[in-house]
Amino acid sequence: MIRLFKVKEKQKQNSLANGGGPPVKKQTAGELRLNKDFSELNLPQTCTIEFPNGKDDLMNFEVSVKPDEGYYKDGKFLFTFQVPPMYPHEPPKVKCKTTVFHPNIDLDGSVCLNVLREDWKPVLNINTIIYGLTHLFTEPNHEDPLNHEAAKLLRDNPDEFESNVRLSMEGGRVGNTWYTRCIENPYD
């Protein structure tokens, strides 16, 4: 019992030292590393980052990718990042919230990017993932697909693939799937 009172007394002293407010929450190792990643972040001009839950929730954020070249030029693609407490020993969970006709992104938003799976190492960071995502739009990979239809078309008929990408980005239908318009107006 005496130890319990000492702990409570110590918490009260810390609270008074913090101006009477609630005790300051300690950051986890993952949050500390994420802070470091954000301080060193060097986003490409085609990307933006937002914190929909506010800057207090660094473990969940969104990245918008707006390719300025390739098949997906002028599109805007939103990705959510959920960073696990074991980061950087476990990679973030990344989902594409924009439905897109892409060989490496399926209709559920799963992303096939090697650094999010077998090639993840704790030395990699958020910057690496964002550059990987931008690379998926400039150089889609038909050899490691999630969307096999898109991969086959990219490999066998790049002109038809390009036509389907444009149609999907304009909010059209490709196969049995309707897509939401994701083309940015260049005059905005």
N, C-alpha and C positions, 0 to 999 in steps of 0.2 A: 504494500500500500504506500509506503513512504516513497518508493521510486516513482509511482504513478503521480504523486503530488509534485515531485521534483520535475518530472517531464512537463506537467501542466504549468508549473511556475516558469519553466524555461520558455515555453510557448508564449506565455503572457508577456514575458520580458522582451522576446523577439517582436511580438506584436506592438508593444509600446515603442520599441526602437524603430519600427516601420511607420511611425506616425499614428498608431492606434488602429491601423487597417488590418485586414486579414493577413495571415502569413503569406509571404511570397512563395509561389510555386517554383520548385526547382525544375530545371529543364533536364529532360532525359538526354542520354548520349546521342540518340537519333536527332533530337531537336537542336542540340549544339552543332552537330555536323551539318544539319540542314541550314542553320544560320550561316555557317561558314560557306556552304555552297551558294547561298543567295548573295552573300557579300562579294563573292568572286564571279557571279553570273555575268556572262558576256553574251547576251541574247543577239541572235541575228536580227537584222532590220525587219525581217518578215514575221517576227514572233512578238507576242505580248504575253504578260503574265498577270493574273488577277487572283485575289484572295476573296472568294465569295462569302466566306464566314468571318472575314476580318483578319487583320494581320496577327491576331493572337492565335489563330489556328494555322500555323505554317505547314502542318502535316497534310493539309488538303488544299489544293489550289488548281487553277485552270490555266492552260496555255493555249493561245490561239496561234495557228500557223496559217499564213497567207502567202502561198508560193507566188513568186514573181517570174517564174519560168516553168517550162515543161507542160505536161498534160493538164496539170491542176492549176495553172496560172489563173489568178484573179479569184480563186476560191478562198473560203475562210473555213477552217476546220478547228473545232474545239476539242481539246483533250482534258480529261480530269486526271489528276495525280492524287493517289492516296499513298502516303508514305508510312510504312510500318514502323512500330517502335524499335525494331531491330535494325533499322537503317543505320549504316550502310552495309550491313552484313546480309540484308535482304533487299532486293530491288523494289522500287515503288510499283504500285499497281496503276497502270495507265490504260485509260479507255477513251476511244474516240466517240464523242457525243454527236458528231455530225455523220449521218448515214452517207457513205461514200462508196462508189464503184472503184474498188482498189484491190489489187492482188494480195496485199499484205494487211488488209483491215477487213474483218468480216462484218456482216450486217448487224451483229450484236455490239460492235465497237471494239472487239478484241484486236490487239495490235501484235503483229509478228515482227518483232525487232530483237535481234540476237542479244543486245545488251540488257534486255528486260528478262531474258531467260538464261540459257546455258552460258553465255559469255559475261554475265554479271560478275564484277569483282568489287570489293569495297573501295578500291582506289577510284572507281568511276563515280560520276556525280550527276546532278540534275542537268548541268550544261551538256554533258555527253548525250543524255537521253534526248534533250530538245534538238540538238544537232542531228541525231539519228532520225527523229521524226521528220525534220525538214528534208533530210536526204531521201526518205521514203517517197516524198512527193516529187522530187527532182529525178530520182532514179528508182521507180518501182521495180521490185524483184519478182519475176515470174517463177524463179527456181525454188522458192520457199513460201508457198502461198497459204493463205487462210481462205481466200475467195478463189476457188479453182476455176470458175467460169472466167473471171477477169484475167487470171494468170494465163489461161489457155489462149484467150483472145490477144493478150499482149504479145505472147510468144508467136502465135500463128498469123495474126492479122492486126498489126499495130494501127493501121488506119481505122479499122472498125472499132478497135479499143478506144482510140482517141475520140471517135464519134460518140461512143457510149459514155465516156467520161464527161464530155461536154453536155450531153443530154441529161445525165444524172445531176450535174452541177446546176443546170437550169431548172431543175425541179421536175424532170420528166420521168418516164418509166423505162426501165431496162429489164427485159425479161418479165418476171412477175413482180418486180419491186418498184414501187414509186419512191422517188427521192425528194427530199426537201431542198429547195433552192439554197445554194450556198455561195453563189457568185457575188462578190462585192462590186458595187458600182464604182468604177474608177474615178468618178467625179465627186464622190462623197468626201 
